[in-house]
Amino acid sequence: MIARRQFLTAAALTPALASFPARAADDHARPFDAPYAPVLSQPSREIRTVVGLRPYRPSGFRLEHEKFGRRDVIHNYGHGGCGVTLSWGCAQLAVELAASIDRKRAAVIGAGVNGLTTALLLLRRGYEVSVYGAALPPYTTSNIAGAYWHPTTLYDGRDAISDNFARQFVRAARIAQRKFQHLANDPAYGVYYMRYLGLREEPPLKERTPYLEGDDLYAGLAVETAPEKYFGYGYVERHHAIMIDPDIYLRALMRAVENAGGRIVRKSFETAGDVFDLKEKLIFNCTGLGAKALFGDEAMEPARGQLTMLLPQPEVDYGYVSASPETGLLYMFPRKSSILLGGSVDHGDWSLEPRETERLRMLAGHAQVAQRIVESQKS
């Protein structure tokens, strides 16, 4: 019955799309009062459903230098759901930590977004670099990221972080956001602007707290409390957001690393001893969840996320995160290759198997949001 209702709802929305011409993926920074095309959230449009494990640390990412005899290890991992978002900033801070180390030959462990970005910055500073990864794009956790530029789901509240981490975080976020600005609308990188809406049924109980990284990083940031403006939701925080398409972006990073002279090797590591068997004595640890076993970081835990990809809709030029008692947490982001539906953060869950109940919740929940969009725009 759920699937049938989804089909009927989505089918009813199809005529509403006639007024939405297909738009290029690099033309998404439209005014907020421009029309919103509904997402066709129905099982017949599903491409695939996948699961990824975010590498989460309650106190935030680990970015520090550690000595192991003659070896120097620079840790750069534990970014939660913000690995893509913070990659350029954390990579720069990691490379800076190695500036006083008299070595110009480096190994980067982990071939996800943080490993590739760290490697590229090292290569641009004259290092000889080899990247080692048990999995290479498109088979990394980074490829499953939502990759909306917004550093949240990174730590367990401001009371859980140190002053040192807060300084690292703010600097990394600001460096990364500026870098992605320069990449925006370059089709080779899959980085673009879109309209973003944070949708809630009711205003939060507390007054809004400014973002730690700075409200100025969110172009057009504003709060609306008029339900008639945004599909009946009583509280909306909106801005023009940077989106990164991981499949396009990670391919571009791999090309950039190889073109700069880097070496990318598929290799697994079971223990720290396996890492220390490498000929390189300067090692950048960008292993994400792998750091738990390799370097004994017991603070690491998975934050499981399930995503369903739908056939692309070029006319959908906005994304949203919504939360309501009826549908739970949901988020939708458009890509050239698909419409991404998500909305799960399951801490401590290592399962990579998709769950049918979660898949149906997302399809039905996003169909409800789409119906609200259509109803609100009828007048």
N, C-alpha and C positions, 0 to 999 in steps of 0.2 A: 504493500500500500504506500509506503514512503516513496519508493522509486516512482510509482505511478503519479503521485501528487507532484513530485519534482518535475516529471515530464510535462504534465498539464500546465503547471505554473510557468515553466520555461517556454513552452509552446505559445502560451498566451502573451508572453513578453515579446516574441519575435516581431510582430507588426510594429511595435514601438521603436524598433531599430531603424525604420525607414528614414527617420529624420536625422540620423547620425552618420554622415559620410565617413568612410574609412580614413583614418589619419595615420601619417607616418609615425613610427615609434620615437622619432626625435622631435616631435611637435606636440609635446605634452604639457607645456607650461601655460595652459589656457587660464583665463580668469575663473574665479571660483563660482561666479554666477552663470557660467556657460552650462549648457545641458549636460546631464550625466547619462551615458548609455548603460542600460542594465546588463549585468553578466548573465549569460545563458548557462545557468548551473543545473545541468541535467546529466544523468548517467551516460546517455548516448554521445555526449561531447567529451567524455573523459579520455585522456591519452594514457595516463598511468597514475598510480599512487605509490609513493616512496616514503621511506623513513630515514631520518638522519639523527645523529646523536650530537648535541651541542656540548663542547667541552667546558663545563661550568665549574667555577670556584666561588663559594659564597663571598670571599673577600676580594674577588676580582682577579684579573689576569696576573701572571707572574712574569716580571720583567727585571732580571737581575743577573749578575755575574757570579759564577761559582767556580772555585779551583778544585781540581782533582789531580794532585801531583803536578806533572808537567803539562797537564791539559787545562784549557780554559773553556768553560761552558757558559754560553749566554742563553738564558732561558727566556723564551718568548711564546707563551702558551696560556690557555685557560680563558679564552675570550668569550665564553658563553655563546650567545647568539649574535655576537658582534665581530666575528673574525674578519669578514670582508670590510665592514664599516671602519674598523680601526687599523687595518693592515698597514697602510702607508705610515701612519704615525708610530705604531709600535715597532715597525721595522726600522724607522729612523732612530728611535731611542735605543733599540738593540744594537744597531751598528755603532752608535755613539759610545755605548758601553765598552766596545772593543777598541776604541781609538788609542788607548794607552798600551795596548798589548802589541808587542813587537812581532807580529805574524801577519803575513799577507797571503796565506793559503788557508782556506776555510771550508768546512763541511757544514751544510745546512740539512738537518734531519727533519723530514716532513715536507711533502710536495703539495700541500694545500696552499691557500692564498697567502698565509703569513710566511711560509717557507719560500715561496716564489718571490714575494715582494722583498723579503730580506735579502735573498740571493741577488736580486737585480740591483739593489742599492749597494751591496758589497762590490759587485762587478763594476759599477759606475765609479767606485772609489779605488779601483785598481787591484782588487783582490782576485786571486785565482779561486774559483768557487765550484764545488760539486754539490748537487742537491740529491739527497737520497730519500726515497719514499717507498713505503710498502705498497701504496696505491698512487697512481698518477691521474691527473685529470683526463677524462671526465668521471673518474671513479673515486673521488675524494669527498669527504664531508662538505668541503667548501662548495662543491657543485650542487648540493641540495639546499644551500642557504636561501632564505627569502631575499636577503641582500638589499633591503631598504635601509638607507643611511639614517640610522637613528640608534645611538648606542644605549639600548635598554636591555633587559634580561642579562645583565653583565655581572651584577653583584647583588647581595642580599640586603639591600637598603643602605642608606648612608651611614648608619651606625655600625655597619659591618666592615667598613673600609678604613684604612689608615690615612693619615695626612699625606704620607709619601705616595701612596697609591693614588689619592685624589689628584695630586700634582701631575703624576705620570699620565693619568687618564685624561685630564683636561688638555694637556699639551698634545698627547697622541690624537685626540679627537679633532683638535683644531688643525693640526698638520694634515691629517687624513682628509678632512672635509675640503680643505683648500686644494689638495691634489685632485680629488674627484671633480671639483669645479673645472679644472683644466681639461679633464678627460670627457666632460659632458658633451653629448651630441656628436662624438666621434664614433662612427659606426664600427670602427675596428675594435673598440673596447666595450661596446654595449652599455654605456653609461648615459643616462638621460634624466631629465627632470619630469616630474609629474605632479598633479594635484593630489594631496594627501588629506584624508579626513579621519580624525579620531572620534568615533561615534559612541555616545553613551546615552542611555535612557534618561538618566538623572545627573545633575551636577554632582561632583565629588563632595564629600562631607567637609573636607578641609579646603582652604584657599589654595589655589594652584601655586606650586613651588617652581621657581625658574629652574631650567635645566642646568646641571652642574657644569656642563661643557659650554654653556652660554646660549641664551635665546637668540642671539644674533646669527647663529649658524643655520637658522630655519627661516628662509625667506618668506615674507608675508605671514608670519605667525600671528594668529588671532584666535580668540575664543568667541563662539557664538552660542547664545542660550535661547534662541528663537526657534522652536520646533518646526515652524512652517518653512524655514529656510533649508533645512537639511533632513528631509524624509521623515519628519516626525520625531527625530532624536532631540532630547532636551538639552544636550550639552555636546558641543562639537569643538574640538581643537584642530585647526587646519593650518597647513603651510605648503609651500612648494618644496617637494622632497627630491633628493637624488636617489635614483634606482640604479642598481647594477645587475645586469644579466650574467649570472655566473658562467654559463656555458661559453658565451662569447668572451667574457672577460678573462677567464682562466686560460683559454687558448691564446689570447693575446699576450698574457704574462709569460706563458711558456715560450712563445716565439721571441719575446723580448729578451728573456734569459739566455736562450740559445744564440740569438744574434749578437749578444754582448760577450759571447765566449764561454758561457756557463755550461756545465755538464750535468745532465739529468739522468739519474740511475735508479732503476727499480731495485730496492733492497729492503729486507725486513730486519728489524732488530727486536730481540726477545728480552735482552738484559742490557744494563749499562755497560757490561763487559763487551758486548757486541759492538756498541758504539765506540768504545775506547780502542777497539781493534783497528779502527780506521787510521789511515796514515796521517790525516789532518789532526793537528793538535788544538786548533781553534774550532770549536763546534757550536753551532747555533741550534738550540733545541726548540723546534717548532712543531712538536708532535701532537699537540692537542691532548686528547684523552690518553694517548700512548705514554704520556709523561707519568701517569700513575704507576705503571709497571716499571718503566725504565729508570725513573729517578725517585720512586717511593713517595710521590706526592699524594697522600691520603685525603687531601682536601678536594681532589678532583672527583667529579661525578658527572654522569651523563644527564642531559636535559633533553629527553626524547621529543622529536617533532615529526608529525606526519603531514605530508603534503599531497594534494591531488592536483594534477595538471589537466586543464581543459584545452580544447582547441582554441587557437588565438582569435581575438576579436580586435582588430586594429582600431575600431571606434571607441574602445575603452581606454581612456587617457587619464585615469585616476586610480588611486589605490585607497584602501581604508583598513582600519582596525576597528572592530565593533565588539562591544561586550553588553550582554543583557542576560537576565535570569533565564529567559526562554531558550536562547541559542548558545549561551556560553561565549567563550572567546573565539573570534573569527578574524582572519585577515585575508585580503585579496590584493595581489599585485599583478599588473599586466606586463607581459614580455612579448617580444616579437614572435617567439616560438610557442607561447602558451599563455593561458590565464592561470595564475598560481593561487590555489586555495589552501589556507592553513588555519591554525588555531589551537595547537596543542603544545604544552610545555610540561612534560612528565619527568620530574626529577627522580634520579636513582633508577630509572628504567632502562635496561640495556637491550631490550628487544628491538630487532630490526624488521620484524614481521608487521605488515600493515594490518590494521584492525577494521573489520567491516563496520562495526558500530560507529567508529570515529569517522570513517569515510562517509557514511550516510548522514551523520550529524552535520558535517561540513557542507555537503551538497544541499541538504535541506535548509540549513541556516543561511547560506549565501543566496539561495533562491528566495528566501524571505526578505533579505536586504534588497535584492533586485526588485521584488514586487513593491516594496515601500518606495523605491526610487521612481518606479513607473507611476504609482498612485499619486505621488507628490507633484509630479510634473504634468499631470493631465490638464490642470487648469492653466 
